[in-house]
Amino acid sequence: MAAKPRWGFWAHKRINRLAVFRLPPEMQPFFKKYSDYLTENAVNPDKRRYAVVGEAERHFIDLDVYGDSALTTLPHHWQSALARIGEDSLRKHGIVPWHVQLAAAQLTSAFRDKDARRILRLSADLGHYIADAHVPLHTTRNYNGQLSGQDGIHGFWESRLPELFAEQYDMWLGPAKYRPDIAADIWKAVGDSHAAMDSVLRFEKQLTAQYPTDKKYSYELRNNVLTRMQSREFSAKYHQMLAGQVERRMRASVEMVGNIWYTCWVNAGQPDLGALADAEVGEEMKEAAGQQGWLQRLFHVRPEPDN
């Protein structure tokens, strides 16, 4: 299975970091202390896609494979989906809404066990999968515009636009809230993403028809490499046409990540995280950072996304 594009590294890191500040005082000592870890490791699932079998399908779901009524007919829980559709087909077309539920259950277990290392690892991963579910192009077979002659639109929407304009976004969302039905929430997020997909593709195609190639693209220095990407003028026009869509999906990502972290903690019995703030997790964090460096060298993964 070919690896699909994803939220840019910058956006994933930003989403996890902002989610930390939505947590209640009881969770803050631990999560704030390790906010750098949660930020830097927000991109781990993308890096694992190149090395771990079964990772790629956790990032998307091709709803259009299941027809126009997919959101109302697909089972919201994994076991029911398995019984109706079968595992091979499910994994072929993506499992993100089901995997978020599994990851949340695993995080709840880690909180219950007061396992600081697992809490950190699972929180970082869960934030990533939730954010991916909020990307419109993660809900379609035409995930990179390859079926509509719009190759590269995925990186344009989720990497180029946030990097250019996210500093203008209002990302203050208030405190995290307990959510009694994680399955319903993640499926709603997927549905909202899918509803936005049409405008993502249509507006880019309309705008491209108005721009000659030399105006649509420009060259910028990225990591000391001169890289061809959508021009700032073209990006600004497209961002304006989307009327705040990228900001809304990022805000919704931050909101859900904070809410689900908090919900997992509550469901675990609200364990005292103050003591865990002093847990010996430093060596594992260093080891994880070293592994990321190894993966980057082996698979040529750039620190910044390639648009």
C-alpha positions in Angstrom: 0.0 0.0 0.0 1.4 3.4 -1.0 1.9 5.8 1.9 -0.6 8.7 1.8 0.3 12.3 2.5 -0.5 13.8 5.9 -0.8 17.0 7.9 2.6 18.7 7.6 5.1 18.0 10.4 4.8 21.6 11.6 1.0 21.4 12.0 1.0 18.1 13.8 3.5 19.4 16.3 1.6 22.6 16.8 -1.7 20.7 17.4 -0.2 18.5 20.1 1.5 21.5 21.8 -1.6 23.6 21.9 -3.7 20.7 23.2 -1.5 20.5 26.3 -2.6 24.0 27.4 -6.3 23.0 27.4 -5.8 20.4 30.1 -7.0 20.9 33.7 -4.6 21.8 36.6 -4.5 18.2 37.8 -2.9 17.1 34.4 -0.7 20.2 33.8 2.4 19.3 35.9 3.0 16.1 33.9 1.9 17.3 30.4 3.6 20.7 30.6 6.8 19.1 31.8 6.8 16.8 28.8 5.2 19.2 26.3 8.4 19.2 24.2 8.2 15.4 24.0 4.6 15.5 23.0 5.4 18.1 20.4 8.4 16.5 18.8 6.9 13.0 18.8 3.6 14.1 17.3 5.1 13.0 13.9 6.2 9.5 15.0 3.3 7.7 13.3 4.2 9.3 10.0 7.7 8.1 10.3 6.7 4.6 11.3 4.7 4.3 8.0 7.9 3.5 6.2 9.0 0.8 8.6 6.0 -0.8 10.4 3.5 -3.0 8.6 -0.1 -2.0 9.4 0.7 1.6 10.2 -0.3 3.3 7.0 -4.0 2.5 7.2 -4.3 4.1 10.6 -4.2 7.6 9.1 -7.1 7.7 6.7 -10.4 6.2 5.6 -11.6 6.2 2.0 -15.3 6.9 2.6 -16.2 7.2 -1.1 -15.4 3.5 -1.5 -18.4 2.7 0.7 -20.9 4.9 -1.2 -22.8 8.1 -0.5 -24.3 6.7 2.7 -21.1 5.6 4.3 -21.3 7.8 7.3 -24.7 6.3 8.2 -24.1 2.7 7.2 -20.6 2.0 8.3 -20.4 0.4 11.8 -18.9 2.9 14.3 -17.2 0.1 16.3 -14.4 -2.2 15.1 -15.9 -5.6 16.0 -19.1 -4.7 14.2 -17.2 -3.5 11.2 -15.1 -6.6 11.1 -18.2 -8.8 11.1 -19.8 -6.9 8.3 -16.9 -5.9 6.0 -13.9 -8.1 6.9 -10.4 -7.0 8.0 -8.6 -7.0 4.7 -11.1 -4.7 3.1 -11.2 -2.4 6.1 -7.4 -2.0 6.3 -7.1 -1.5 2.5 -9.4 1.5 2.7 -8.2 3.0 6.0 -9.2 2.6 9.6 -8.6 5.9 11.3 -11.9 6.4 13.1 -11.7 2.9 14.6 -8.0 3.2 15.4 -8.6 6.4 17.4 -11.0 4.5 19.6 -8.4 1.7 20.1 -5.6 4.3 20.9 -7.9 6.0 23.4 -8.6 2.7 25.2 -4.9 2.1 25.3 -4.2 5.5 26.7 -6.9 5.0 29.4 -5.2 1.8 30.4 -1.8 3.6 30.6 -3.3 6.3 32.8 -4.9 3.6 35.0 -1.5 1.8 35.3 0.3 5.1 36.0 2.8 4.2 33.3 4.4 7.5 32.5 6.3 6.2 29.4 3.2 4.7 27.8 1.1 7.8 28.6 3.6 10.0 26.8 4.0 7.7 23.8 0.2 7.0 23.4 -0.7 10.6 23.9 1.6 11.8 21.2 0.4 9.1 18.8 -3.3 9.6 19.6 -2.9 13.3 18.9 -1.5 12.5 15.5 -4.4 10.2 14.5 -7.0 12.6 15.7 -5.4 15.4 13.7 -5.3 13.2 10.6 -9.0 12.5 10.9 -9.6 16.2 10.6 -8.0 16.5 7.1 -10.5 16.4 4.3 -8.2 14.6 1.9 -7.8 11.8 4.4 -11.3 10.7 3.7 -11.1 10.0 -0.1 -9.4 7.8 -2.6 -8.4 11.0 -4.4 -6.2 11.9 -1.5 -3.6 13.8 -3.4 -5.7 15.0 -6.4 -4.2 12.2 -8.5 -7.6 11.2 -9.8 -8.6 14.8 -10.8 -5.3 16.1 -12.3 -4.4 18.0 -9.0 -1.3 16.2 -7.9 0.2 17.8 -4.8 -2.9 19.3 -3.5 -2.6 17.4 -0.2 0.7 18.9 0.8 -0.6 22.3 -0.4 -3.6 22.2 1.9 -2.2 20.7 5.0 1.5 21.9 4.9 1.9 25.0 2.8 -1.2 26.8 4.0 -0.7 26.3 7.7 3.0 27.2 7.5 2.1 30.4 5.7 -1.0 31.5 7.7 -1.4 29.6 10.9 0.2 32.4 13.0 -2.9 34.4 12.2 -5.3 31.7 13.5 -7.2 32.1 16.7 -6.4 28.8 18.5 -7.6 29.6 22.0 -10.3 27.1 22.8 -10.7 27.2 26.5 -10.4 24.2 28.9 -10.8 20.6 27.8 -14.2 18.9 28.2 -15.1 15.4 29.0 -16.6 13.5 26.1 -18.8 10.5 26.9 -18.8 9.0 23.4 -15.4 9.0 21.7 -16.7 6.9 18.8 -19.4 9.4 18.0 -17.0 12.3 18.2 -14.3 10.8 15.9 -16.9 9.7 13.3 -18.4 13.3 13.4 -14.9 14.6 12.8 -14.4 12.3 9.8 -17.8 13.3 8.5 -17.0 17.0 8.8 -13.7 16.5 7.0 -15.4 14.6 4.2 -18.0 17.4 3.8 -15.2 19.9 3.3 -13.4 17.8 0.6 -15.4 19.0 -2.3 -14.5 22.7 -1.8 -10.8 21.7 -1.3 -10.7 20.2 -4.8 -13.1 22.5 -6.6 -11.6 25.8 -5.4 -8.1 24.8 -6.3 -9.1 23.7 -9.8 -11.0 27.0 -10.3 -8.0 29.0 -9.2 -5.5 27.0 -11.2 -7.5 27.8 -14.3 -6.9 31.5 -13.7 -3.2 31.3 -13.1 -0.4 30.6 -15.6 2.2 28.1 -14.3 4.8 30.7 -13.6 2.4 32.6 -11.4 1.0 29.5 -9.6 4.4 28.2 -8.6 7.6 29.7 -7.2 10.9 28.5 -5.8 11.8 28.9 -2.2 14.7 27.7 -0.1 13.7 24.8 2.2 16.3 23.1 4.4 19.0 24.6 2.1 17.3 23.1 -1.0 15.6 25.2 -3.7 12.1 23.8 -3.8 9.2 24.3 -6.2 5.9 25.1 -4.5 2.7 27.1 -4.8 3.5 30.8 -4.8 2.6 33.0 -1.9 0.1 34.9 -4.1 -1.6 31.7 -5.3 -1.6 30.3 -1.7 -3.2 33.5 -0.3 -5.9 33.4 -2.9 -6.7 29.8 -2.2 -6.6 30.3 1.5 -9.1 33.2 1.1 -11.4 31.1 -1.1 -11.5 28.4 1.6 -12.8 31.1 4.0 -11.1 29.8 7.2 -11.5 26.1 6.5 -7.9 25.2 7.4 -8.1 27.2 10.6 -11.4 25.5 11.5 -10.0 22.0 10.9 -6.9 22.8 13.0 -9.0 24.3 15.8 -11.2 21.2 15.8 -8.1 19.0 15.9 -6.7 20.9 19.0 -10.1 20.7 20.6 -10.5 17.0 20.2 -7.0 16.1 21.1 -7.3 17.9 24.4 -10.8 16.6 25.1 -9.8 13.0 24.4 -6.6 13.1 26.5 -8.7 14.5 29.3 -11.5 12.0 28.8 -9.0 9.1 28.9 -7.6 10.4 32.2 -11.1 10.8 33.7 -12.1 7.3 32.5 -9.0 5.9 34.2 -10.1 7.3 37.6 -8.3 10.6 37.5 -4.9 9.2 38.7 -2.5 11.6 40.4 -0.2 12.8 37.7 1.9 15.0 39.9 4.0 12.1 41.1 4.5 11.0 37.5 6.0 14.3 36.6 9.1 13.1 38.3 9.1 9.7 36.7 12.3 8.4 35.1 11.3 8.7 31.4 14.3 10.7 30.2 16.2 7.8 28.8 13.3 6.6 26.8 12.8 10.0 25.4 16.4 10.2 24.4 16.2 6.8 22.8 13.0 7.8 20.9 14.7 10.9 19.6 17.7 8.8 18.5 15.3 6.4 16.7 13.7 9.3 14.9 17.1 10.5 13.7 17.9 7.0 12.4 14.5 6.8 10.6 15.2 10.2 9.0 18.6 9.1 7.7 17.4 5.7 6.5 14.2 6.8 4.8 15.3 10.4 3.9 12.5 11.9 6.0 12.9 15.7 6.0 12.4 17.7 9.2 9.9 19.8 7.2 7.3 18.4 4.8 8.0 18.2 1.2 5.3 20.1 -0.7 
